[in-house]
Amino acid sequence: MPTDSGVVNLPLSAQLIHLAAAVLLLLSFAMLSQRRLLSLVNLFAGQGAALVGSTVVVAYSTGQHHLYYSAALTLVLKMLVLPYVLHRLIRRLNLQSDTETLVNIPTTMLIGLVVVIFAFGLAQPLSELSSTVTRSTLGIAIAVVMLSFLMMITRHKAISQVIGFLAMENGLFFAATSATYGMPMVVELGIALDVLVGVFIFGIFFFHIRDQFESLDLHLMESLKEE
């Protein structure tokens, strides 16, 4: 029976990918409004789960078998290793919450809505150039990147900005999957190693910064520099 609805005509795999994209976007908004650092890490791990699910579906529906390795790498790195490292850092540094933000939460959420609209407008001409089944999710991928950047610039604590940077990389990975069915495996392994090493280096810096300034609030460090 013919129908005017494009969503109904989508195959099940495309619908699942769109569902994962929607979950990824909702988790980005949740991270934008979250003040507790441990919950922020858990939301980041949830983004990793959505990425794993969407990558597996794309791999199965398109026959791109290298994406299974990408999904496994994402599972290990972004659902297990990085959340574990970040949880230990937060507990060792005795950080429970990031209560102060540059802009209050309701205003930040409104700015986030504007950012999403802008991202969809930016992605529309790019999506028309793509022939992949996931091209319509490119706008969500760009929105996730921009929302993560918004979280970085509105937070005071250094560790929350690092989580925002990692969430931005999630959006870039989802964009690569949406537009080109993923990157070469060598490139993905190199990026994963860089991210992992970067988190360990950031952890070392966090301990030195806390010992030196007795705080990880960047605004307090800026005031010390001005004095």
N, C-alpha and C positions, 0 to 999 in steps of 0.2 A: 504494500500500500504506500503510495508516494506521500511524502511529507515535506513541509517547508523548513523543518528544523534540521540544521546542519549537525547538531549535537547527536541526534538520534541516529543519523547515518554514520557516525564515527564508529570504527571498529572498537572492540573491547579494549585492546591494547592502548589505543589513543585515549580512550576515556580514563584508563588507569593512570596514564602519564599526566593528563590534565588534573586528575585528583591529586597526584603527588605534587604537582606544581602549585595547586591551591593550598595544600598543607604547608609547603615551603614558604609561601607568602604569608599565611596566617602566623606561622612560627616567627617570621621576621617581625611582624607587628608585635607579637608577644614579647620578643626580645627587646623591642624598642620601648615597651612600657614596663619591663621588669627591672626591679631595683635590687633584688637579692642576687648576689654573684653566683651562688651555688645553683639557683634556679636558672640563671642565665646559661651556665654550662650545660645543664640538662636540656634546655631548649636547643642549644647548639648540637647536642647529640641527637635530638629529635630531627633536626635538619639533616644530619648525616643519614638517619634511617630513611627519610623521604628520598634522599639522593640515591641510596642503595636500591630502594624499590623501583624508582623511575629508570635507573640504569639497567637493572635486570629486565624490566619490561621492554625497553628499547632493544636490548641485546637479543631477546627472544623473538620479538616481532620483526626485526630487520635482518637477523642472521649475522650480526656483527659480533663475533665470538670474543673479540678482544675486550669488549665492554664487560664481560663477566669478570675479567681480571681487574678492571677498573672498579667494579662494584665490590669485589673482595678487598681491594686496597682501601676503598672508602670505608668499608665496614670496620676494618682493623684500625685504621688511623683516626677516623672522625667519630666513631661510635665507642671505641674502646680506649685507645692509647691517649689521644689528646684530652678527652674528658677526665681520664684518670689522672693525668699529669696536672691538669688545671685544678681538679678537686684537691689534690695534695698541696699545690701551691697556695690555694686560698686558705686551707686549714693551717699550713705552716706559717703563713703570714698573718693569721688570725684576722682575716677579712670576712665579714658576714654580709655586708650590704654596701651598695653604692647609692646612698640616700640622696645626695645632691646632684642635680643635673643643671646644665647651662640653661635649659628651657624646661618649664614644667611639663609633666606628662601629657595632659590634655592638648596643650599647644603642639607638642612634639608629634602626637598622633595625627592632628590636623595637617601638619606639615608633611607627615608621611603619606597621607591620602593624596595631597597635591603631587608629591614625588611619584606615586604610583601612576597617576593620570599622565604625568609628563613622560614616564618610562614607556607606557603603552603607545603614546603618540610617537615617541622616538623609535620604537621597535617596528611600527607598522610598515614603513617602506623597506626595512631590512627583512622582515618576514616574507614579503612578496618575492624577494630574490632567492629564498630558500625553497627547496623542493622536498624537504624532509617531512615526515608525518607529524613531527613535533614542532613545526615552525611557529604555530600559534602560541606556544609557551615562551617564546623568546622575550616577549614583553614582561612576563613574570620574572624571568631570569634577570633582566636589567633592573627591574624594580627591587629585587632582593639585593643586588649589588648596591643600589643607591640608598636603600633603607639601612643597610649595614654601615655605609659611609656616614649617614645621618646619625646613627648611634655612636659612632666613633667621635664625632665632633661635638656631641651634646653630653658626653660623660666626663666626669672628673678623674675617676680612678684609672690608672694606667692599665690594670689587668682587664677592665671592661673594654678598653679600647683595643687590646689585643684580641679579645673574643670577637669584637666587631670586625677586625681585620680577617680573622678566620672565617667568619660568616660571609664576608665579601667574596672570599675564595670559593665558598660553596656556590654562590650565585654565578661566578665565572665558570665553574665546572658544569653547572646545570645549563648555562648558555652554550657551552661547547657541545654538550650532549644534544641539546635541542637543535642547534644549527647544523652541526657537521657529524653527528653520531660519534662524538668523542675525539680526543687527541691521540697521537701516536703513543704507544705504551711507554717508550723511552722518555718522552716528555713528561708524562704523568708521574712516572717514578721519580724523575728529577725534581718535579714540583713538590711531590709528597715528602721527599727527603729534605728539601729546603724548608718546608713548613715545620717539619718535626724538629730539625736542628734549630730553627728560629725560635720555637716555643721554649726549648731548653735554654737558649741564650737569654731570652726575655726573663725566664725564671731566675737565672743568676743575677741579672740586672735588678730584678725586683728586690731580691734580698739585699743587695748593696745599697739600693736607693732607700729602702726602709731603715737600714742601719745608719745611713748618713743623715737622712732628713726626718726619720721617725714617722713617715707618712708616705703613702703612694698617691696622694691627691696632687694632681699636676698644678692646680691653682696655688696651693701652698708653696710649691717649689718655685713657681713664677714670682710670688711675692718675696721669697728669700733672695732670688736673683736680683730683684729691683732694689732691695736693701743693700 
